[in-house]
Amino acid sequence: MKVAIIGQGYVGLTISAFAGEIFDVIGFDNNQKIVNQLNSGLSHIEGVESSVLQKWIKAGRYKATTSGSDISDVDLVVIAVPTPLTKDRRPDLTYIDAACRTIGDNIKKPVLVINESTSFPGTLRNYIKPAIERYSTTMVEHLYAISPERVDPGRGDYNQKNTPRLYAGLTTEASEKTQEFYSKFCDNLVEVSSPEVAEAAKLFENTFRQVNIALVNEFAQITNALGISVYETLDAANTKPYGFMKFTPSAGVGGHCIPVDPTYLAAVAEEHGAPATFIRRANDVNLEMSKYVVDRVQADNGGSLQGKSVLVVGVAYKPNVADVRETAAELVIEHLRNRGAVVSWHDEVVGTWHGESSAPLSGADIAIVVTKHDSVDAKSIVASAPYVFDTTGKIKGVKGL
Ligand SMILES: NC(=O)c1ccc[n+]([C@@H]2O[C@H](COP(=O)([O-])OP(=O)(O)OC[C@H]3O[C@@H](n4cnc5c(N)ncnc54)[C@H](O)[C@@H]3O)[C@@H](O)[C@H]2O)c1
């Protein structure tokens, strides 16, 4: 069986690496640089080893391409393109639309189309299917299914094989074929009654995290006002063996999922006249954490940051990945610069970002730890400035949340 995977980023390349064990995989991406790199056997995604890619390339089972004609003879297509927000924070389906056009323009025989991109309930039925049909130049009846992705880049214990995967087709045949495809590399498939349930479940998983992170971020402000340690209090609460799940505070949430997906749910809720108050408020609390952190740092440093050199340690949105999408570091830096601080950042995992390079981990007046990669030694962070503020809870003996 020949499989096309549209989008060779975190999700698409991860699927390609697993599917390449069994199927012939065409990785379609519109970024020529990524395609060239992949065809030379170099992975750009944490968790996808270059050696695996090289093995599939050598066996003739993987090829990346920017050319739509390369996917014309496939049997199955997976859509794994970005689903961001527009400037006014509405769901942005332009990448999905472009993927639908690629399918419509190039695939003339019936295939199974599976969407893995995260979007609101109804996207497969009311958006993807009609768009592909609209773009198809010949009358062709594809099968359609959804199987939302749960990959957690950089995670060692859970992967495509052992993470349960939801799926649902628009028809029974689509469900059966979807099950057949994923069962080759995933041990636990969970069928739900409609694509809308699978789409909503994915959004709710990330909304659950967003709301709980906001709650603990607010709690960190309460414990600070009360003069007690948020971490000790959370550890104490976590001794309860049931009905409690520990989340930890931070400078805000980042990544492509948690700051974005709940807004897809809120948008569709409000469109249907249902409330989304928790989602909206949680988003605000998480966004405001960067200001809270900078306020605390400013208060501890004589009430002004004007002219002070501030080193932001860790700008990736989470430890041990180079991903800076929606990173809380962005807002922290913005607040610092607006207050006259001279800001640099240290993150050798990220390397370069916004045209700036990672600065040495030393010589600042103030250091604010936003993300702590395992490769960065806590002692070096403590030594990098006379005042260190830690938002991660991983550095002992310094100020922090
Ligand atoms: N990253 C995660 O951890 C994660 C987890 C679960 C779900 N998701 C969801 O999966 C989807 C993809 O996310 P990602 O993190 O893989 O994104 P990504 O940015 O890492 O990768 C997307 C890739 O798609 C390519 N692309 C964009 N438009 C294209 C087009 N029209 N045709 C072909 N290629 C195109 C880009 O060049 C890029 O390489 C999103 O809906 C996201 O919400 C992501």
PDBQT file of the ligand as one rigid body, heavy atoms in Angstrom, charges set to zero:
ROOT
HETATM    1  N1  LIG A 501       3.061  19.143  17.438  1.00  0.00    +0.000 N 
HETATM    2  C1  LIG A 501       2.310  18.417  18.229  1.00  0.00    +0.000 C 
HETATM    3  O1  LIG A 501       2.741  18.012  19.285  1.00  0.00    +0.000 OA
HETATM    4  C2  LIG A 501       0.889  18.033  17.831  1.00  0.00    +0.000 A 
HETATM    5  C3  LIG A 501       0.244  17.053  18.586  1.00  0.00    +0.000 A 
HETATM    6  C4  LIG A 501      -1.035  16.679  18.233  1.00  0.00    +0.000 A 
HETATM    7  C5  LIG A 501      -1.674  17.308  17.165  1.00  0.00    +0.000 A 
HETATM    8  N2  LIG A 501      -1.036  18.284  16.458  1.00  0.00    +0.000 N 
HETATM    9  C6  LIG A 501      -1.766  18.878  15.324  1.00  0.00    +0.000 C 
HETATM   10  O2  LIG A 501      -1.240  18.342  14.119  1.00  0.00    +0.000 OA
HETATM   11  C7  LIG A 501      -1.274  19.309  13.082  1.00  0.00    +0.000 C 
HETATM   12  C8  LIG A 501       0.130  19.514  12.519  1.00  0.00    +0.000 C 
HETATM   13  O3  LIG A 501       0.954  20.018  13.548  1.00  0.00    +0.000 OA
HETATM   14  P1  LIG A 501       2.540  19.890  13.507  1.00  0.00    +0.000 P 
HETATM   15  O4  LIG A 501       2.983  20.174  14.888  1.00  0.00    +0.000 OA
HETATM   16  O5  LIG A 501       2.953  18.652  12.839  1.00  0.00    +0.000 OA
HETATM   17  O6  LIG A 501       2.886  21.142  12.571  1.00  0.00    +0.000 OA
HETATM   18  P2  LIG A 501       4.347  21.481  11.950  1.00  0.00    +0.000 P 
HETATM   19  O7  LIG A 501       4.349  22.951  11.758  1.00  0.00    +0.000 OA
HETATM   20  O8  LIG A 501       5.418  20.846  12.740  1.00  0.00    +0.000 OA
HETATM   21  O9  LIG A 501       4.314  20.759  10.547  1.00  0.00    +0.000 OA
HETATM   22  C9  LIG A 501       3.434  21.085   9.542  1.00  0.00    +0.000 C 
HETATM   23  C10 LIG A 501       4.143  20.858   8.224  1.00  0.00    +0.000 C 
HETATM   24  O10 LIG A 501       3.172  21.060   7.217  1.00  0.00    +0.000 OA
HETATM   25  C11 LIG A 501       3.786  21.737   6.143  1.00  0.00    +0.000 C 
HETATM   26  N3  LIG A 501       2.725  22.347   5.369  1.00  0.00    +0.000 N 
HETATM   27  C12 LIG A 501       2.025  23.476   5.625  1.00  0.00    +0.000 A 
HETATM   28  N4  LIG A 501       1.101  23.657   4.676  1.00  0.00    +0.000 NA
HETATM   29  C13 LIG A 501       1.210  22.634   3.822  1.00  0.00    +0.000 A 
HETATM   30  C14 LIG A 501       0.537  22.260   2.643  1.00  0.00    +0.000 A 
HETATM   31  N5  LIG A 501      -0.475  22.977   2.174  1.00  0.00    +0.000 N 
HETATM   32  N6  LIG A 501       0.926  21.159   1.990  1.00  0.00    +0.000 NA
HETATM   33  C15 LIG A 501       1.956  20.404   2.469  1.00  0.00    +0.000 A 
HETATM   34  N7  LIG A 501       2.621  20.698   3.584  1.00  0.00    +0.000 NA
HETATM   35  C16 LIG A 501       2.251  21.799   4.250  1.00  0.00    +0.000 A 
HETATM   36  C17 LIG A 501       4.764  22.682   6.784  1.00  0.00    +0.000 C 
HETATM   37  O11 LIG A 501       5.801  23.037   5.884  1.00  0.00    +0.000 OA
HETATM   38  C18 LIG A 501       5.273  21.831   7.944  1.00  0.00    +0.000 C 
HETATM   39  O12 LIG A 501       6.427  21.109   7.601  1.00  0.00    +0.000 OA
HETATM   40  C19 LIG A 501      -1.876  20.558  13.708  1.00  0.00    +0.000 C 
HETATM   41  O13 LIG A 501      -3.262  20.548  13.480  1.00  0.00    +0.000 OA
HETATM   42  C20 LIG A 501      -1.591  20.369  15.192  1.00  0.00    +0.000 C 
HETATM   43  O14 LIG A 501      -2.528  21.054  15.999  1.00  0.00    +0.000 OA
HETATM   44  C21 LIG A 501       0.236  18.640  16.769  1.00  0.00    +0.000 A 
ENDROOT
TORSDOF 0
